[in-house]
Amino acid sequence: MLRTRVSLPLLLAAFATTAAVQSKPSQSGLRIVVIAGEDAVNVVEQKTAVAPVVEVRDRNDQPVAGATVRFAIRAGKATFGGPKTLTVTTDAAGRAAVTTLTPTGSGALQVSATAQFQGQTATVTIAQTNVMTATAAGSGAAGAGAAGGVAGGGGAAAGGGAAAGGGAAAGGGISATTIGIIGGAAAGGAIAAKQLASGSDATVYKGNYSGTVNTVFPPSQSFCSRTIANAGTVQLEMQVDGNGNVGGEGSVSGTTQMTSFSGPGICQITTAVQPHGVGAGLTGTRAAIAFNTNNPAAGPGSTVNYDFKGVLNGDVVAGTFTLTANWADGTVDRGVFPVTLQKQ
């Protein structure tokens, strides 16, 4: 099914354009910036959608925490896990994310986001496209690559799906705002808008991972500590030739959330649930399947690495998924998660 890889370039294009869509400032100055989800492609058959993420800002262009954002299906066929509306409160970075968007039919889709804060209101509309099959999504992604097709969720847990946000303490690290932008870029473009070239020789294997990562930071002082909960899905869309060599694409789609922290308040980045995702080409043999990719858009001097290794035995791939965030201040968040992928 997967023969063309565009996920990482699409991710980078997404990162470059995350703040391009925004509401007009209201008379009071409140406005909404669409961080993720604009021009995304959703696959009805797979019940996958690119999660809209918005940031509410005030007249001084600063993020507004505690604002109420009402998401609604304005046009097209989709729900938020059943309901047509969903209300989310912005986190410390001014972000509100939707993780339950589900396409129910093909065609154009419009999702509105209306923010309210202290009597002020701002509205923006996010345009997406629903397609029935992954093949159709692949065709659409080729044309939409430059636009980004982005989505996904701001990211406390570190840009592009890092196991945690890195070193926010004084003297180094990445701010909650920066992390949110990165997370938004990663989650949508790489997973939901990737090109999928279906073929009769491709087989899908899928399995879930979960676990926690504990980190002490920054390295020079280590007066902060946090626990990040990780959960998600690893999927392989794989071909195996007569010699046992593998091809196709592997992908990861998941969430991260800081569940606890200790130290001064500056140690806390955000406790919001953050989606992330990325895809990369498969290499190796049935006895040594692998995919690996870096997200260089994780902020100046920072990278996030996604690494999978596994073995195909019958209808099962037994493997290990490793998520490593190397932050500019020297903090490293690393989670190693065993995962068993079943043939679909």
URSUL-V183835 format. One line per field, one symbol per residue. ss: DSSP state (h for helix, s for strand, l for the rest). psi: psi as a letter, one per 20 degrees, with the letter a starting at -180 (. if undefined). burial: 1 if it has 24 or more other C-alpha atoms within 12 Angstrom, else 0. Layout:
ss: ???
psi: ???
burial: ???
This chain:
ss: llllllhhhhhhhhhhllllssllllllllsssssslllssssllllsllllssssslllllsllllssssssssllsssllslssssslllllssslllssslllsssssssssssllssssssssssssllhhhhhhhhhhhhhhllllllllllllllllllllllllllllhhhhhhhhhhhhhhhhhllllllllllsssssssssssssssllllllsssssssssssssssssllllssssssssssssssssssllhhhllllllsssssssslsssllsssssssslllllllsssssssssssllssssssssssslllllssssssssssssl
psi: hoippjgghhgghghijhjhpqqpprhiiprppohqhpkqpqoghikqqopppqppqahjkqqoqjqppoqqohqaorrmkfqiqppqpqahjjqpqpjjpopirraqpppqpoqpoliqqqqqppprppqhrhghhgghhhhighhglqaiprnhlppkkqirqpmirpjraprhgggggggggghgghfhjqponqqijppppqqqqqrqpppprrhhhljqqqpppqqappppnqqpahjjqqrbqqqppaqqpoiqqqarhihpfqjqppqrqqqqqqrbrhimqqqpqqnijjqpjqqpppppprppocjpopapppoppoqhjipppppooqpppqp.
burial: 11111111111111111111111001001111111111111111011111111111110000111011111111011111000101111111111111111111110111111111100111111111111111111111110111111111111111111111111111011111111111111111111111111100011111111111111111100111111111111111111100000111111111111111100001111111111111111111110111111111111001111111111100011111111111111111111111111100
